């Protein structure tokens, strides 16, 4: 069935500046895809991969280059052949899932063979100048039972000790965003385990983590930047115990589910993450999360405001998205 494609850009202001190793966001720019079939519209939002220079303009150019094939009625599997992994394909894939669900009168998780349930999301504690400032941020979200702490190589252990003192009740995971060396990881992993840290995400740089092969970490390590999509799973599976599946990285829910299936077959754990954005970006990420162990679904919580019918989150628990939002 022929479709009509519409594209526009959006910018979601951050509630407060969001800082990780080497980068600060004041807003989260996105491309939004709408696909009309004459009766229904499917929508999808993609933020893209910042370290691959995926801006809204670049993603729009990718989509416009294959707009004719999309409007001719390409399906989700066909989309894998005409767009590469990345934010552009994620936005189109999400719109196709949304439209497919509306045509079928079913929810997306039914189409994907998954059972809906509430998911406990991390609340991200962004990198700050001092351990005390990060501890204050952790203390300011007492209703969130699971914290994901952004760290670099500056006093990581001191920061985590301060956060643990401020939140003795919280479950803790870490995202180093490629900011550590193997020597630093070896040094601080044992005391981090004593602090109750459950997982460390991307400690070493992408392309510089081969030395993790043979390292027996006392805390499970998760690949983020080191596993963008299924084509990179072979190397990642030798170095990490878990994979962080992000739909903007792998190019949509269709590709994400395939990556998750293969990672599980190899005995790996799974986390779902995101590049932030509104609840329209988080809704397919929620569906991906139904197949995962850890859930990073707080993107819309990091925005100053959200779109109508946004995801309901209470005390860190995310409910299934409303059909008025997506899927």
C-alpha positions as CSV (number, residue, x, y, z in Angstrom):
1,X,0.0,0.0,0.0
2,X,1.4,3.4,-1.0
3,X,2.3,5.7,1.9
4,X,2.9,9.4,2.3
5,X,6.0,10.3,4.2
6,X,6.4,13.5,6.3
7,X,9.6,14.6,8.2
8,X,10.2,17.3,10.6
9,X,12.8,18.2,13.3
10,X,12.2,18.7,17.0
11,X,14.4,19.9,19.9
12,X,13.7,18.7,23.4
13,X,15.3,21.0,26.0
14,X,17.2,19.2,28.8
15,X,15.8,19.7,32.3
16,X,19.3,20.5,33.4
17,X,22.6,20.3,31.4
18,X,23.3,16.6,30.9
19,X,27.0,15.8,31.0
20,X,29.0,12.6,30.2
21,X,32.7,12.0,29.5
22,X,33.6,14.7,26.9
23,X,30.1,16.0,26.1
24,X,27.3,18.2,27.5
25,X,23.7,18.3,26.2
26,X,21.5,21.3,26.7
27,X,18.8,19.8,24.5
28,X,18.1,16.6,22.5
29,X,17.5,17.2,18.8
30,X,15.5,14.7,16.9
31,X,14.0,13.8,13.5
32,X,10.3,12.7,13.6
33,X,8.9,10.5,10.8
34,X,5.2,10.3,10.0
35,X,3.8,7.7,7.6
36,X,0.2,8.1,6.4
37,X,-1.8,5.4,4.7
38,X,-4.9,7.5,4.1
39,X,-6.6,6.5,7.3
40,X,-3.9,6.1,9.9
41,X,-0.5,7.6,10.7
42,X,2.5,5.9,12.2
43,X,5.1,8.0,14.0
44,X,8.7,7.5,15.0
45,X,11.4,9.6,16.6
46,X,15.2,9.3,16.2
47,X,17.9,11.2,18.0
48,X,20.7,9.5,16.2
49,X,24.2,8.6,17.3
50,X,26.2,11.7,18.3
51,X,29.6,10.1,18.0
52,X,28.7,9.2,14.4
53,X,27.7,12.8,13.7
54,X,24.1,11.8,13.1
55,X,22.3,15.2,13.3
56,X,18.7,15.7,12.3
57,X,19.8,17.2,9.0
58,X,22.0,14.2,8.2
59,X,19.3,11.7,9.2
60,X,16.7,13.6,7.1
61,X,19.0,13.5,4.1
62,X,19.3,9.7,4.5
63,X,15.6,9.2,4.7
64,X,14.9,11.6,1.8
65,X,17.3,9.6,-0.4
66,X,15.1,6.6,-0.1
67,X,11.7,8.3,0.4
68,X,10.3,6.9,-2.9
69,X,10.9,3.3,-1.8
70,X,9.4,4.0,1.7
71,X,6.3,5.6,0.1
72,X,6.0,2.6,-2.2
73,X,5.3,0.5,0.9
74,X,8.6,-1.0,2.1
75,X,8.1,-3.3,5.1
76,X,10.3,-3.4,8.1
77,X,12.6,-6.2,6.8
78,X,12.9,-4.4,3.5
79,X,13.9,-1.2,5.4
80,X,17.0,-3.1,6.6
81,X,18.2,-3.2,3.0
82,X,17.7,0.4,2.1
83,X,18.9,2.3,5.2
84,X,22.0,1.6,7.3
85,X,21.9,1.1,11.1
86,X,21.4,4.4,12.8
87,X,18.9,7.0,13.9
88,X,17.4,7.5,10.5
89,X,16.4,3.9,10.2
90,X,15.2,3.8,13.8
91,X,12.8,6.7,13.2
92,X,11.3,5.0,10.0
93,X,11.2,1.6,11.6
94,X,9.3,3.0,14.7
95,X,6.8,4.6,12.3
96,X,6.3,1.3,10.5
97,X,5.7,-0.6,13.7
98,X,3.2,2.0,14.9
99,X,1.4,1.9,11.6
100,X,1.4,-1.9,11.5
101,X,-0.1,-2.0,15.0
102,X,-2.8,0.4,14.2
103,X,-3.7,-1.5,11.0
104,X,-3.9,-4.8,13.0
105,X,-5.7,-3.3,16.0
106,X,-3.0,-4.9,18.2
107,X,-0.2,-3.5,20.4
108,X,3.4,-3.6,19.1
109,X,4.5,-6.0,21.9
110,X,1.9,-8.5,20.7
111,X,3.3,-8.3,17.2
112,X,6.8,-8.8,18.6
113,X,5.7,-11.8,20.7
114,X,6.5,-10.1,24.0
115,X,4.4,-9.7,27.1
116,X,3.9,-6.2,28.6
117,X,4.9,-5.5,32.2
118,X,6.0,-2.6,34.2
119,X,9.8,-2.0,33.9
120,X,12.0,-0.4,36.5
121,X,14.2,2.2,34.8
122,X,17.5,3.6,35.9
123,X,17.6,7.3,36.8
124,X,20.7,8.8,35.3
125,X,23.1,10.8,37.5
126,X,25.0,12.9,35.1
127,X,28.7,13.8,35.6
128,X,29.3,16.8,37.8
129,X,32.4,18.7,39.0
130,X,32.6,17.1,42.5
131,X,31.6,13.9,44.2
132,X,29.5,16.0,46.6
133,X,27.5,17.5,43.7
134,X,26.8,14.0,42.3
135,X,25.8,12.7,45.7
136,X,23.3,15.6,46.0
137,X,21.8,14.7,42.7
138,X,21.4,11.1,43.9
139,X,19.8,12.2,47.1
140,X,17.4,14.4,45.2
141,X,15.7,11.4,43.5
142,X,14.8,9.2,46.5
143,X,11.9,7.6,44.8
144,X,14.2,6.0,42.1
145,X,15.5,2.7,43.3
146,X,18.0,2.2,40.5
147,X,20.7,4.8,39.6
148,X,22.9,4.8,36.6
149,X,26.0,7.0,37.3
150,X,28.0,8.7,34.6
151,X,31.7,8.7,35.4
152,X,35.0,9.6,33.8
153,X,38.6,9.0,35.1
154,X,38.4,11.9,37.6
155,X,37.9,10.4,41.1
156,X,35.4,7.7,40.1
157,X,35.8,5.8,43.3
158,X,35.3,8.9,45.5
159,X,32.2,9.8,43.5
160,X,30.7,6.3,44.0
161,X,31.5,6.3,47.7
162,X,29.7,9.7,48.0
163,X,26.7,8.5,46.1
164,X,26.5,5.3,48.2
165,X,26.6,7.3,51.4
166,X,23.8,9.5,50.1
167,X,21.7,6.6,48.8
168,X,22.5,3.4,50.8
169,X,19.2,2.0,49.6
170,X,19.8,2.3,45.8
171,X,20.9,-0.2,43.3
172,X,23.8,1.2,41.3
173,X,25.2,0.7,37.8
174,X,28.0,2.8,36.2
175,X,28.5,4.2,32.7
176,X,32.1,5.3,32.0
177,X,31.3,6.3,28.4
178,X,34.8,5.1,27.2
179,X,36.5,7.2,29.8
180,X,38.7,4.6,31.6
181,X,41.9,2.6,31.0
182,X,42.2,-1.1,31.8
183,X,44.6,-0.2,34.6
184,X,42.0,2.0,36.2
185,X,39.3,-0.6,35.8
186,X,41.5,-3.3,37.4
187,X,42.3,-1.0,40.3
188,X,38.7,0.2,41.1
189,X,36.5,-2.7,40.1
190,X,37.0,-4.7,43.4
191,X,36.1,-1.7,45.7
192,X,33.2,-0.8,43.4
193,X,31.9,-4.4,43.8
194,X,32.1,-3.8,47.6
195,X,29.9,-0.7,47.1
196,X,27.3,-2.9,45.5
197,X,27.8,-1.8,41.8
198,X,26.0,-4.3,39.7
199,X,27.3,-3.5,36.2
200,X,29.9,-1.2,34.5
201,X,29.0,0.0,31.0
202,X,31.7,0.8,28.4
203,X,34.7,1.4,30.6
204,X,37.3,1.4,27.7
205,X,37.2,3.3,24.4
206,X,35.5,1.9,21.3
207,X,38.3,0.4,19.2
208,X,40.6,0.2,22.2
209,X,39.0,-2.5,24.2
210,X,40.6,-5.7,22.8
211,X,42.6,-5.9,26.0
212,X,39.4,-6.8,27.9
213,X,39.7,-10.3,26.3
214,X,41.0,-12.5,29.1
215,X,40.2,-10.0,31.9
216,X,37.9,-11.6,34.5
217,X,36.0,-8.6,35.8
218,X,34.5,-8.9,39.3
219,X,31.5,-6.8,38.0
220,X,29.8,-7.6,34.7
221,X,30.9,-5.3,31.9
222,X,28.4,-4.1,29.2
223,X,29.3,-3.0,25.7
224,X,27.6,0.2,24.5
225,X,29.7,2.1,22.0
226,X,31.6,-1.1,21.3
227,X,28.5,-2.9,19.9
228,X,26.5,-0.7,17.7
229,X,24.6,-3.5,15.9
230,X,24.6,-7.2,15.1
231,X,27.6,-6.9,12.9
232,X,29.8,-6.0,15.9
233,X,28.5,-8.7,18.3
234,X,31.4,-11.2,17.6
235,X,34.1,-9.0,19.0
236,X,31.9,-7.6,21.8
237,X,30.9,-11.1,23.0
238,X,34.5,-12.0,23.7
239,X,35.0,-8.8,25.8
240,X,31.7,-8.2,27.6
241,X,29.1,-10.0,29.6
242,X,26.3,-7.8,28.5
243,X,25.2,-5.7,25.5
244,X,23.4,-2.4,25.7
245,X,20.9,-2.4,22.8
246,X,20.0,1.2,21.7
247,X,17.6,1.6,18.9
248,X,19.4,4.6,17.5
249,X,22.6,2.6,17.3
250,X,21.2,-0.6,15.7
251,X,18.6,1.1,13.5
252,X,15.3,0.3,15.1
253,X,13.3,-2.2,17.1
254,X,13.3,-4.7,14.2
255,X,17.2,-4.8,14.3
256,X,17.3,-4.5,18.0
257,X,15.2,-7.6,18.6
258,X,17.4,-9.6,16.2
259,X,20.5,-8.4,18.1
260,X,18.9,-9.4,21.4
261,X,18.0,-12.9,20.1
262,X,21.6,-13.6,19.0
263,X,23.1,-12.1,22.2
264,X,20.9,-14.4,24.3
265,X,21.9,-17.3,22.2
266,X,25.5,-16.6,23.1
267,X,24.6,-16.4,26.8
268,X,25.0,-12.6,27.1
269,X,22.9,-10.3,29.3
270,X,21.0,-7.4,27.9
271,X,20.4,-3.8,28.7
272,X,18.2,-1.4,26.8
273,X,19.4,2.2,26.5
274,X,18.6,5.3,24.5
275,X,20.0,8.6,23.2
276,X,17.3,10.4,25.3
277,X,14.4,12.2,23.7
278,X,10.7,12.4,24.3
279,X,8.3,9.6,25.2
280,X,7.8,8.9,21.4
281,X,11.5,7.8,21.3
282,X,11.1,5.9,24.6
283,X,8.0,3.9,23.6
284,X,9.7,1.5,21.2
285,X,12.6,1.4,23.6
286,X,10.2,0.2,26.3
287,X,9.1,-2.7,24.0
288,X,12.8,-3.5,23.4
289,X,13.2,-3.5,27.2
290,X,10.7,-6.3,27.5
291,X,13.5,-8.6,26.2
292,X,16.2,-7.1,28.5
293,X,17.6,-7.3,32.1
294,X,18.4,-3.7,32.8
295,X,16.3,-0.8,31.5
296,X,17.5,2.8,30.7
297,X,14.1,4.4,29.9
298,X,14.5,7.8,31.6
299,X,15.1,9.8,28.5
300,X,11.9,11.8,28.7
301,X,12.5,12.4,32.5
302,X,15.7,14.2,31.5
303,X,13.8,16.6,29.3
304,X,12.2,19.8,30.6
305,X,8.8,18.7,29.2
306,X,7.3,15.8,27.3
307,X,4.8,15.4,24.5
308,X,1.1,14.6,25.3
309,X,0.3,11.0,26.4
310,X,3.9,10.5,27.5
311,X,5.1,7.4,29.4
312,X,3.8,7.1,32.9
313,X,6.7,6.7,35.4
314,X,6.2,6.5,39.1
315,X,8.9,5.7,41.6
316,X,11.1,4.6,38.8
317,X,8.6,2.2,37.3
318,X,7.6,2.6,33.7
319,X,4.2,1.5,32.5
320,X,3.4,0.3,29.0
321,X,2.9,3.3,26.6
322,X,-0.6,4.5,25.8
323,X,-1.9,3.7,22.4
324,X,-2.5,7.5,22.0
325,X,1.3,7.9,22.1
326,X,2.6,5.0,20.0
327,X,2.2,1.3,19.1
